[in-house]
Amino acid sequence: MSVLTRTSAPLDRSRISRLQDKARYAPTLATVGLFLAMFAVGAAMYPGFLSGQVFLNLLIDNTFLIVLAVGMTFVILTGGIDLSVGSVVALSMMIAASLLQAGWNPFAVIVLVLLTGATFGLLMGLVIQVFEIQPFIVTLAGLFLARGLCYVISVDSITVTDPFFTAMAQARIPLVGKLFVSPGVLIALLVVVVAFYILHQTRFGRTVYAIGGGESSAMLMGLAVPRTKILVYGISGVCSSIAGILFSFYSLSGYSLAGTGLELDAIAAVVVGGTLLTGGYGYVLGSLTGVLVLGIVQTFISYEGTLSSWWTRIVIGALLLAFILLQKLFSRKVRLA
């Protein structure tokens, strides 16, 4: 009897571990499956949908949202939220457009914009950590502050005519056949690769997951919890400023109302991509897939031609609700295990 008891315990632990592993990947795999299914349905409904360029256009049209979703993934993995990212995108565009109009060197402008985004994010992280205020409140204040600074710079749209920005907007990088991508796609994918390495191959990344899994436990393990929580908002600020630069390449302008509601799109992409809103579970590659799912919904609307663009919001809302329910099921399964 005692022999049976000693051999069954490791087997149970192994089975539980396998169940937890499967449950951990379930939301992300569901997103990948949903994207492939939507692509297959589109190919069956519309001639020309099953094209490599249609897929690449999803990346070209959503470069700034991919980068925003990467930064938001860091924040949500710790159990936080950043509502300021859309406004920081607009502020980055306004700073870049106004300085370029004043004759600044474009590379100096890009460095200054990145420093502004990093400083803005770090300051919000400091306030959240030092004063122990909910991230929702602090980043909401950041949203209004950044949007207000846009109006201080200008209430009108500023056109970007700098030769470097114009060249980046018009450049096409040829691939096999007649396929092509924009330089912004390479920048966005580079950001995804760097974020994946940081989250899965560094002590900082493991600390991010540990904080989301249980901040008190992470503190007891001696991890640098306060520093990490501040830095994730700095990373989100840098990603927002990169997204602002990419948006400037895309639109060749700066406008105070640009990026309105973009923070909600980034949160939706991260959640649809399988990252738990409570933190601790999720993958940056899932967030990339989440952006592609949102992008393919817009492509469906464009191909249909008769539907209003507001149907995009309705479908995204339904997807968001479905994935939150899936997350709830996933959390319950892990708890039972």
Disulfide bonds with the S-S distance in Angstrom:
none
